[in-house]
C-alpha cells in the first residue's frame, strides 16, 4: 500500500506539468511539505512534448532536467504519478484529499534497464507522439522520463506479454498483481495545475483534420520537428512522406471563435512563428511558409521574434480566417480557400502541409470539481476569495505561455504557503 | 585527511556483470583506487543494496563513498548519503550502454570501466563534505523598492505569509501609475453560464481598487512604508543585506534585509518624440495615460477636450504609437497593455455617449487570454470601430485629421476627430546596466580587452541613468539589463532568476505588462524572495544548483589579486576587500565555478568540486603507451546539458568511442585551462569541451559560463603550439540536451582526428 505522510501544513499540488512542478518545487524549496499528484506516469506534462521554446529556441528538456534534479534532491516533496484527485473535502487549512492511484505494474526496484521492453511484443499508439508512432506494452514514456521507471500498459495484463515482461525482469520490479488503490491524506492548501489540452481539431469541420492526412495540428508538428519524434526530426508529411517545404499555418484554429473556444489561446501565434523557423531552418531558401492570421499576437518582447520571422522573404503573412480546406486528389495537397482581407482578394492556395494552430482548452473539469470554485465561461479557474484554499496555477487559470505559467505558478505557491503558515501559526 | 577512508560499492545489475569483469573492477577500486572497502551487490540501488552501503559506512567508518553503477543522474534518491562525500563511476550509461556488446570490444570496454573506477576513487579522495558557511542567519525582513501596484502586491502577499516588509517609494504617495487611472481593464472573463451570444453583459472596466489597496498596506502592521525615500546604498548579500534608506530631507537610516524585490515600474514613453502625430502641437492629442486624467476629471460625465473644453464626440486611438518600430527613439517592443487600455478608454466615451465615434486604429489587436478576448468583444458590442490602419500623420490645422492607410481597403484615407489618443508604451525604470561598458580585470586596460562582457546592445532604449539600488558590488550598482533596458531573466522556465542573487525584479521593470500581470508577477517575486531568505540562512544555493551547500573559498597565500574571479563571476557575487583579495559572499554565489575556471593560479575551490577533484580524475586515467594504439580522449561535459545528452545517447543505443573518458563539470565556465594543458601533458590525445549555447540566446544556466570558457579556450592554441601539438587536439562545442546523436558523435570525431594526426608524443 502506498502511504502518504501529510498534515494540514502540507500543500497538495494537482498536476505535474511545468506549472505544477514549479509550484511544488518553489514551495518545497521554501521548506514546505508538498505532495505532487500527476496523472501521467512521469512529470513534466506537455512541455516534455515540445521540441523548442519560443523565443529563445532553446530546449524544454533542458529546463526539465534542472527541475527533475531539484525534485530528486528535495526531501520535502512526495511525488505520486499515475494519480488523480478524486475528492477533496473540507476548507482552507483543513482539507482531506482522496487520490486514486492507477497500477503501474512496475515498482521502484525498476532500474530502467529496458529488458521488459525488449521482451514484450504487442504495440500500442504512443501517447507521447500523439499516436503518430507505436510503443511497446512495457515502456519508458520518453527517454528523460522521471520517475525513470517503466510502465506496463494495462492492456497487456493477463496476456503472454505480461508474463514475458515479468520473466525478463531481473530485479523483481514487475508486479502484475498491483491493484488500483485509493489514498486519503490531509492538506492545508491545494494548487490546481491541471494544465490544458489541445483543442480537438476534428471539431473544426471545414478544415478536414479528420479527412485530410496532410492537415495536422500544431502539437503534432512539434513532435515531427523533434529528432526524438516520429519522423526523427524530418519535416515529412503524413500522406506520402514527401518533404514538407510549402507549409501553411492556420492561426486561431478553434480559438477566438464563437463556435469553438471564445478565448485567445495566447501561445499559438508565437508557436507558429517558432514552427516557421523549423521550416525555414530545414529548407533554407526552398522553404515556403504562409501564415493565415487574424492578429499576430507577439506580445511585449516577443515582437523581436516576430520581426525576425517577418524579415524572411520566404514567409508570407495573410490576414484571413481560412474558410475551408479541400484536397487536391492528385497530389494530396490541402487547398486553402478564403479571402485575403488586405485588399479583399479570394484565394485557393495549395500547400504541402497545413498546420492548425489549435487552441488551449483548460483541463479543469468543472462539473466534477471536488469543491466549490469560481470557473469562468471558458473553463479557467478565476482567482477568488471564495475558492478557499484552492489556487489555480498556470494554464488552469488562463491561456498562458510557459514563461507566464511558471510565473503564475510561483505566485500560486506563495498563496498556498500563506494558508499553511496560518495553520502553523494557529497550531503554534 | 588522515582519517580518509574510501568505500567502493559495485553494482552488478543492469547487465554490468554480463559485460564486465567485476572482480577486475573490484581490484581496480582497491588496488588503484585505494578503496579500503569494496562490496559488490546484484542490485545496488535496491533497498538491500542501499542498506549494505549504509551499514558499511557506519561499521567501516567510511568517509568517502564511490558508487560504481549507473549515471549520477540515475537513482539519485537511493544514493543520497548526507554524511559522506559521494563520487559516482558511471559504468552503465557511461560505458556498457554506449559500447557494442561483442567479444572484440570486451577489452576496451573493460578498460573504460576500470578507468572510470580509478577516476571516481581519485575524485572522491579529493572531495570534502560541504557544509554551509553560516555567513548569515534567518532574516525574514524583505525590502521592496517601489510603491506601485507591483511593490504593494509584493508587500501584501509576503506579509500575509508572515514576512515583514519595508517599502521604499521615491514619490510622496503609494499607488504609482494606477493611482492616476480612472478605471482598470476587467480582471475576469465572462462568468460560467453566460451564453456566447452577441448581446450579453460582458465584464467591463472596473474600479482600480487602488485606494483600498493603499489602505491595506498602510494598516498592515507588518508593512513599513518609507515615502519620499530612495536607496542610498545596498551592501551585503541575501540574508544580510544592509540598506541605507535616504529621505528627501537628507536623513539616512540603515536597515537589514533578507532579500530585495525591485518593483520600480515604468515611465510612460515621451510622446514628444512623435512629432508626426502632433503631440507637441495640439493639446487635443493626448497619450493614453493623459486620457485617464481627463476621464478621471470627467468622473462619468462627458469627457472634454483640453484645448477648449468642448465635449468630445469623436475620438481616434492610434495604437502602437512609437512602439513596435525600429525608428530611432521608438520602442522596438510591444507594451502589451495598450490594446485593452484603448478598448477601455473607447468605452469611457461609448458608455457615456453611445453616439460618440470611437475608432481604434491598429495593426494587430492584442487581447490575449479569456478576459482579454471577452473585453475585445465588449468593445465590438458597444460599437467601437476597429480599423486595421497604419497611421502616418495627425494634422493639427484646425480640426485633428488622422491620416492613415486602411489596410483592409488598401487605400490612403483620413478621419477627423475631436481628440486623438496615442497608445504609447512603457519604458522600464531600470537603473544603469552594469554591463553597458565591459568590465575589465584591470581598470587601466582598454574596455573590452578581456572580452568578458557583452557588447553594449544596439538600439538600446534610453533609460534612467540614476541608480535605483546603489549596490555596493564589484560589478556595478544595479540589476543587469537584458533586452531593451528590461531586467528580465531571459529564462523561459525560470523567469525570476536575475544575475544578482536575492534581488528579484517584479512588474513592468521586468517586462511590459498590465495590472493583472503585474499582480501575478509580484506575487511570484515575493515567493522567490521568501525562499531566498531561507536558502541564505541554510547556506543553500539558489537556482539552478538549488540546495547545494558548497561554496568557493581561496588560498590567500597563493592569490595574486589579479581580479579575474571578481570580474568574471556572472552573478557579480565576488567583491574585493581593502587589500584587493576576493570576498566570495556565499549567499550571492550560484556555485557555478566560473571563478575557479578563471583563476590562473588555481587557488579557488569548492569543498566537493575543485581544480584538484577534476585533475585527479584526469591523472588517474590509465594512459597506454604510444604503441598500444589506444588513444585517450578527455571530454569535459557540462552536467546540465551535454552530460544528460550523453546519458540519453546511451539509452537510445548510440555508440561512443572506447577511447573517450568523460568528466562532467558544473558549467563549462568552471573549466580551468590547467585541466586541458595537464591532460595534454600527461598524454591524452585530444580534449573535447562541451558546453551550452552562448550569445544573445544563451542557454548556459550560469548566463556567461560557456561564453567565458570559449573566450579562455581561444587562447589554448598558443599553449598547444608551445608544446608542439596540433591545435585540432582541443575543440570546444556547443551541445544541447537534445543532441543525443551529436554529443557522442563529436567525441567520435575527435577519435578520427587523432587517427589522422597520430597519437600524442606525450605518453610516458
Interface residues (C-beta under 8 A of the other chain):
Chain A: X18 X25 X26 X29 X30 X31 X51 X53 X56 X57 X58 X59 X60 X61 X62 X63 X64 X65 X66 X67 X69 X70 X72 X73 X74 X109 X111 X112 X113 X114 X140 X143 X144 X148 X170 X171 X226 X227 X228 X256 X258 X262 X263 X264 X266 X295 X296 X297 X298 X299 X300 X301 X302 X303 X304 X307 X319 X341 X342 X343 X344 X366 X374 X375 X376 X377 X378 X379 X380 X382 X398 X399 X400 X402 X403 X404 X406 X407 X408 X409 X410 X411 X412 X413 X414 X415 X417 X418 X421 X425
Chain B: X13 X14 X15 X43 X45 X46 X70 X73 X74 X75 X76 X77 X80 X157 X158 X160 X161 X162 X188 X189 X190 X191 X192 X193 X194 X196 X324 X326 X332 X333 X334 X335 X336 X364 X365 X366 X367 X368 X369 X370 X371 X372 X373 X374 X377 X388 X407 X408 X409 X410 X483 X484 X486 X488 X490 X491 X492 X493 X494 X495 X496 X511 X512 X513 X517 X520 X521 X522 X523 X524 X525 X526 X527 X528 X530 X531 X534 X535 X543 X544 X546 X547 X640 X641 X644 X648 X651 X652 X692 X693 X697 X699 X701 X736 X737 X738 X740 X741
